[in-house]
Amino acid sequence: MTRSSALGNFLKGDTKALGTVQIMIGVLYVLSGIAMAISAGCPDGYLVLVFFGGLIYTSSGALSVAANNNLNKCLVRGALGMNIISTITAGIAVICFSHFTAYLLSIRHSVFNIFQLSQAGSQEIIGVLLVFSILEFIISICVSAFACRAVCSCPQR
């Protein structure tokens, strides 16, 4: 198997479209983080996760698109590494946002109704971010699989 046909395995996954979706999720993460920071209804640790998650998702998507446009073993390896980091970040985000959503739902029936009203804006944003985190988790695993298949089957130089 030649080097170009081995790297061609990366193109079979339509990584350009997946990378574009990753970039859009990253931008939506940053915009949601700005909205949560303005509403001040979310703990600071979640804001850090949202902002850094957005940057990581955007950079992994950009590397995936760049590797698709300019098929290069170094770019494919970079896309693989960033998508592994993106998978870990998305997994952490799913756990954190699920925990925060469960916490907000548990206080709904408690005495702290004023706290609940102040958290109401963030609850919807966190729910949307949870869905995007699950989507990012799946996409980054798929791109990592295509990149790993392309890099591992490529002969060493």
Order of alpha helices (4+ residues) and beta strands (2+ residues): alpha-alpha-alpha-alpha-alpha
